[in-house]
Amino acid sequence: MLNSSVYQNSSRFAIEYMNEDIKIAEKLVKEGPLSEASFQKIKLAYSGRLFSVGFEVRTLLYIGILLLSTGLGVLVYKNIDSIGHLAVILFIAAISFTCLGYCYMKRKPYSNEKVVSEKMLNDYILLLGCLTFVTFTGYLQYEYAVFGNFNGIAILLPAILFFALAYLVDHLGVLSMAITCLAAFVGITITPTELLQKNDFSSRDIIFSGLALGAFLLAIAAILSSRNIKKHFKFTYFNFGTHLLFVSCLAGMFCFDSWLLFFALLIALVSFSLWHANKDKSFYFLLFTVLYGYIGLTYLIFRILEKMPGSLSLSIAYIYVIGSSSMIILFLISTGKKFKKNAGI
Amino acid sequence: MLVYSKSFFDNFYTLQKAKEWLKSGFISDSEYDIIFKHYPNPYKSFNIFGRIALFLFTLFILGSGTGLINVMFSIVDFYRYITFQCFFFGIASYILAEVSVRKMNFFRTGIKEALLYTAVGSLTLGIIGLITNNNYDFNGDPLVYLLCVLPVLVFAAIRFADTLLSFGVFICLLLINALLILKMGTFGKLILPFECMAFSFLLYYLLGKLKTRGELHYWKNCMGLIEILTLIALYLSGNYMVVRKLSEALLNTEINSGEDIHLAIFFYAYTILVPLVYIWIGLKRKNYVFFRIGLLLEIAGILAIKYYHHILPPETAMMLGGIVVILIAYFSIKYLKTPKHGITFELYKRSGREEALANIANVVISTVVANQPVAPKQDSGVEYGGGQFGGGGAGAGY
């Protein structure tokens, strides 16, 4: 699985200190811990290592595709009158369906476990197919209003397709795109065009739909992973869901008069998220939960301090910041040590 | 000279190497466990997220502490004595930084960095205050300010082996050099590009000499960073766009269309050819630094010249550029199907840290909400295979 002949020192800067590494290995062998066999493996890797330009070449390929497609897009856009919408739409649809069809046919059979695809090229094709599909539906709706007044359907279709695709082909990137499309759908549906034009965002609806969508994502993740269906998707769902929930909750706190209610909700969210972070031993979740909670708490305190006289409230504010920051630092350090294995990235 | 104890530092590097070798499969789990017990590493380190969070919170504490003390002493109008405050708080945070390393064994926590940078900043301001007699308008000679900053930066960078401060030191040296040359009047302005090239090359050469001295390996990250910076500076001194912009600014001339700066041809050639030389050296010496910097600078150079000479409309240029780049990539892959000259197309096994960073990039990119969600950046961590480009985190357990 590992190609030890292509080994690169992961420290980006200290590339010329291979001799140092060998010296360390020698010291380890002399003092006991390192076995002779491992030492030989290390020496072999260092001596026979090849210079890998793979990363750069792949990036060049990616940039090239990006340049080409952007240039093409702009060219088409500028000459749209002479080419005609129908021709463009058919062309985009053709690309999309070919790419997606190719990926669908080349996929490995479905399993509830993780499925790793073989060729790197498939990823590019999948990417191209998905992007063009979204362009296709959006263009269709914009130009011909195929879905009538329901603008949201133009983004719901890609969402459904991407969800299906993500599970069929086992691809986290497509899953992320699916969730993003879903969120966009929810956002677009609850914002009728008139409100957009009048610049009067009914923030209440957005916030509640954010909460609902976040909860929905978490629920799906819990149900699916408890049935052992693609457990590795759980992190993505939880990631999006938790962030969405927290942001909506904080937005509710900032915008509404009933901020106490939202603060109670925040406390509930923080507790749940801390429990989840502890269960999964994930420092990442712990960290941003603490940060969101801190933002909420600070907002509350400052709101209260606003109503107090000048210099006293300033001092209290300073003391609060010092106190709370110290507590957070101590908390992070201690739990960081508990999660030590994952904390040392 | 180094604030860290050398034996601890050595242990830290040993453990780091062992972890790498474990990930690459050279050593076994049991060997790693023995090494872990054998070389106690009391240093506290955190991952990049935690460090940023701790850094910010430490800054909050320092800022609030300063504010609080000011409020407490507001009767005496403490805020008038800025220079005194700078020194007071600068020395206080510096002492805290030293204590945190020596007594509490902090290494890569954000806390020590926050304390150190605050100390450096405050002390610098204090010195500036002393020299300019409490005049904080900053309209004096920039050379004076830079000379105030330099000793503090150098001391802190060396003592704490800090890469960010090394970056600052380098920028300082560069600017001081440029300003000194410019003091020579018009002659100075004319030779500025060439002098900067020579200066960067000199620094690179000196750095090369330093790197061969093994006892300085504690500072290898700093030296590596400065090496990269000298190469970039060497290029930028002769980059067409930089030279032209500086000429316009310094010589107060307007360059009309059809005209060009002195020795324009030399700078055009320099802009395009030098990165190619870097790439060549990189491939020849199997050195990633030269290779990657060469690639990036070549792109920068092409863009710089395009900025001034619009040969093609942008979309055609993009398409042609795209086709050229794809062809280069394609033929490289074809040519390197079997490794030649010790160069291969296969991917190396990335360390955990780079994988994590790539995943973060994916998460960020994949949350663009629009009618056109952008797919995450493609990067395979497994060798020569497709894989998941992980949006929303392909790695479990951060």
Contacts between the chains, C-beta under 8 A, distances in Angstrom:
chain1	res1	chain2	res2	distance
A	2	B	24	6.3
A	2	B	25	4.8
A	2	B	349	5.7
A	2	B	383	7.5
A	3	B	346	6.4
A	3	B	348	7.8
A	3	B	349	7.0
A	3	B	383	5.0
A	3	B	384	7.7
A	4	B	24	6.6
A	4	B	25	6.7
A	4	B	26	7.1
A	6	B	344	6.3
A	6	B	346	5.2
A	6	B	347	7.3
A	6	B	348	4.7
A	6	B	349	7.4
A	6	B	383	7.0
A	7	B	24	6.0
A	7	B	348	6.3
A	7	B	349	7.1
A	8	B	288	7.5
A	8	B	348	4.4
A	9	B	20	7.8
A	10	B	20	5.8
A	10	B	350	7.3
A	10	B	351	3.3
A	10	B	353	6.8
A	10	B	354	6.7
A	11	B	221	7.6
A	12	B	224	7.6
A	12	B	288	7.8
A	13	B	220	6.9
A	13	B	221	5.1
A	13	B	223	7.9
A	13	B	224	2.8
A	13	B	225	5.9
A	13	B	227	7.9
A	13	B	228	7.5
A	14	B	220	4.4
A	14	B	221	6.6
A	14	B	224	5.4
A	15	B	224	7.4
A	15	B	287	6.6
A	15	B	288	5.8
A	15	B	289	6.3
A	16	B	211	6.6
A	16	B	287	7.8
A	17	B	217	6.5
A	17	B	220	5.9
A	20	B	13	8.0
A	20	B	214	7.5
A	20	B	217	5.8
A	20	B	220	8.0
A	21	B	17	5.9
A	24	B	13	6.9
A	24	B	14	5.5
A	24	B	17	5.2
A	25	B	17	7.7
A	27	B	14	7.6
A	28	B	14	7.1
A	28	B	18	7.6
A	28	B	35	6.6
A	31	B	38	7.3
A	32	B	34	7.5
A	32	B	38	7.6
A	33	B	31	5.8
A	33	B	34	4.2
A	33	B	35	4.6
A	33	B	38	5.6
A	34	B	27	6.7
A	34	B	31	6.0
A	34	B	35	7.4
A	35	B	27	7.9
A	35	B	28	7.9
A	35	B	31	6.3
A	38	B	21	7.6
A	38	B	26	5.7
A	38	B	27	4.5
A	38	B	28	7.0
A	38	B	31	6.2
A	41	B	26	4.6
A	41	B	27	7.9
A	42	B	21	6.3
A	42	B	26	4.9
A	42	B	27	7.8
A	45	B	24	7.3
A	45	B	26	6.4
A	50	B	339	5.4
A	50	B	342	5.6
A	50	B	343	6.8
A	50	B	344	4.3
A	50	B	346	7.5
A	51	B	283	7.3
A	51	B	286	4.2
A	51	B	288	8.0
A	51	B	342	5.7
A	51	B	343	4.9
A	51	B	344	7.0
A	52	B	343	7.8
A	52	B	344	5.6
A	52	B	345	7.5
A	52	B	346	6.0
A	52	B	347	6.3
A	52	B	348	4.8
A	53	B	283	8.0
A	53	B	291	7.3
A	53	B	332	7.1
A	53	B	336	7.3
A	53	B	343	6.1
A	53	B	344	7.5
A	53	B	345	6.7
A	54	B	344	7.3
A	54	B	345	5.2
A	54	B	346	5.5
A	54	B	347	4.1
A	54	B	348	7.3
A	54	B	384	7.9
A	55	B	347	6.4
A	55	B	348	7.9
A	55	B	379	7.8
A	56	B	291	7.3
A	56	B	292	6.9
A	56	B	295	6.1
A	57	B	329	5.2
A	57	B	332	5.2
A	57	B	333	6.2
A	57	B	336	8.0
A	57	B	345	6.3
A	58	B	329	7.7
A	58	B	347	7.8
A	58	B	378	7.3
A	58	B	379	7.6
A	58	B	380	7.6
A	60	B	325	5.4
A	60	B	326	8.0
A	60	B	328	6.3
A	60	B	329	4.4
A	60	B	332	8.0
A	61	B	325	7.7
A	61	B	326	6.4
A	61	B	329	4.1
A	61	B	330	7.7
A	62	B	377	7.6
A	62	B	378	5.7
A	63	B	322	7.8
A	63	B	325	5.9
A	64	B	321	7.8
A	64	B	322	4.8
A	64	B	323	7.3
A	64	B	324	7.7
A	64	B	325	3.5
A	64	B	326	3.7
A	64	B	328	7.9
A	64	B	329	6.2
A	65	B	322	6.9
A	65	B	326	6.8
A	66	B	322	7.3
A	67	B	318	4.8
A	67	B	319	7.1
A	67	B	321	5.1
A	67	B	322	3.2
A	67	B	325	6.6
A	68	B	318	7.4
A	68	B	319	5.7
A	68	B	322	3.1
A	68	B	323	6.2
A	68	B	326	6.8
A	69	B	322	7.5
A	70	B	315	7.8
A	70	B	318	5.6
A	70	B	322	7.9
A	71	B	314	7.8
A	71	B	315	4.5
A	71	B	316	6.8
A	71	B	317	7.4
A	71	B	318	3.2
A	71	B	319	3.5
A	71	B	320	7.9
A	71	B	321	7.7
A	71	B	322	6.1
A	72	B	315	7.8
A	72	B	319	6.2
A	74	B	314	7.2
A	74	B	315	3.8
A	74	B	318	7.2
A	75	B	315	4.6
A	75	B	316	7.2
A	75	B	319	6.9
A	78	B	315	7.0
A	116	B	382	7.3
A	116	B	385	7.1
A	116	B	386	7.9
A	116	B	387	5.9
A	116	B	388	7.2
A	117	B	385	7.8
A	117	B	386	4.6
A	117	B	387	6.8
A	117	B	388	7.7
A	118	B	385	6.1
A	118	B	386	6.0
A	119	B	385	7.3
A	119	B	386	4.9
A	120	B	380	5.8
A	120	B	384	7.6
A	120	B	385	6.6
A	120	B	386	4.2
A	120	B	387	7.6
A	121	B	386	7.0
A	122	B	386	5.1
A	123	B	378	5.5
A	123	B	380	7.6
A	123	B	386	5.0
A	123	B	387	7.6
A	123	B	389	5.6
A	124	B	378	6.6
A	127	B	375	4.6
A	127	B	378	6.8
A	127	B	389	7.9
A	130	B	375	6.2
A	131	B	372	7.1
A	131	B	374	7.7
A	131	B	375	6.2
A	134	B	371	6.6
A	134	B	372	5.6
A	134	B	373	6.7
A	135	B	372	6.4
A	138	B	371	4.4
A	138	B	372	6.9
A	154	B	371	7.1
A	155	B	371	6.2
A	170	B	388	7.4
A	171	B	388	5.9
A	171	B	389	7.8
A	172	B	388	4.9
A	172	B	389	7.4
A	172	B	390	4.6
A	172	B	391	5.2
A	172	B	392	6.0
A	172	B	393	7.6
A	172	B	394	5.5
A	173	B	362	7.1
A	173	B	366	6.9
A	173	B	375	5.7
A	173	B	376	4.7
A	173	B	388	6.9
A	173	B	389	4.7
A	173	B	390	6.8
A	173	B	391	4.0
A	174	B	375	7.9
A	174	B	391	7.8
A	175	B	391	6.8
A	175	B	392	6.8
A	176	B	362	7.6
A	176	B	363	7.8
A	176	B	366	4.0
A	176	B	367	7.8
A	176	B	376	6.4
A	176	B	391	3.1
A	176	B	392	4.4
A	177	B	366	6.6
A	177	B	373	5.0
A	177	B	375	6.0
A	177	B	391	7.0
A	179	B	392	7.5
A	180	B	366	6.4
A	180	B	367	6.4
A	180	B	368	7.3
A	180	B	369	5.7
A	180	B	373	4.4
A	181	B	373	6.0
A	183	B	369	6.0
A	184	B	369	5.0
A	184	B	370	6.9
A	184	B	371	7.1
A	184	B	373	7.2
A	187	B	369	7.1
A	232	B	396	7.0
A	235	B	392	6.8
A	235	B	393	5.0
A	235	B	396	6.1
A	236	B	391	6.9
A	236	B	392	3.3
A	236	B	393	6.2
A	239	B	363	6.9
A	239	B	392	5.1
A	239	B	393	6.0
A	240	B	367	7.7
A	240	B	392	6.5
A	280	B	397	6.9
A	281	B	397	6.3
A	282	B	397	5.9
A	282	B	398	5.6
A	283	B	47	6.8
A	283	B	49	7.3
A	283	B	50	6.7
A	283	B	398	5.5
A	284	B	49	6.4
A	284	B	398	3.3
A	285	B	398	7.7
A	287	B	49	5.3
A	287	B	50	6.4
A	287	B	53	6.0
A	290	B	53	7.9
A	291	B	53	6.7
A	311	B	71	6.5
A	311	B	74	7.5
A	314	B	67	7.5
A	314	B	71	5.9
A	315	B	68	6.4
A	315	B	71	5.3
A	315	B	72	7.6
A	317	B	64	7.8
A	318	B	64	4.3
A	318	B	65	7.6
A	318	B	67	4.9
A	318	B	68	4.0
A	318	B	71	6.8
A	319	B	64	7.7
A	319	B	68	6.6
A	321	B	60	5.3
A	321	B	61	7.1
A	321	B	63	7.8
A	321	B	64	4.1
A	322	B	60	7.8
A	322	B	61	5.2
A	322	B	64	4.8
A	322	B	65	6.0
A	322	B	68	7.0
A	325	B	57	4.3
A	325	B	58	7.4
A	325	B	60	4.7
A	325	B	61	4.6
A	325	B	64	7.5
A	326	B	61	6.3
A	328	B	53	7.9
A	328	B	57	5.6
A	329	B	54	5.8
A	329	B	57	5.3
A	329	B	58	6.9
A	329	B	61	7.8
A	329	B	111	6.8
A	332	B	46	8.0
A	332	B	50	6.0
A	332	B	53	6.4
A	332	B	54	6.3
A	333	B	44	7.2
A	333	B	46	7.9
A	333	B	54	7.7
A	333	B	109	7.6
A	336	B	46	5.6
A	336	B	50	5.6
A	337	B	44	7.8
A	341	B	397	7.9
A	342	B	47	7.9
A	342	B	397	4.8
A	342	B	398	5.8
A	343	B	46	6.0
A	343	B	47	5.4
A	343	B	50	6.5
A	344	B	45	6.1
A	344	B	46	7.6
A	344	B	47	6.2
A	345	B	47	3.8
A	345	B	48	6.6
A	345	B	352	6.2
A	345	B	353	5.5
A	345	B	356	4.8
A	345	B	398	6.9
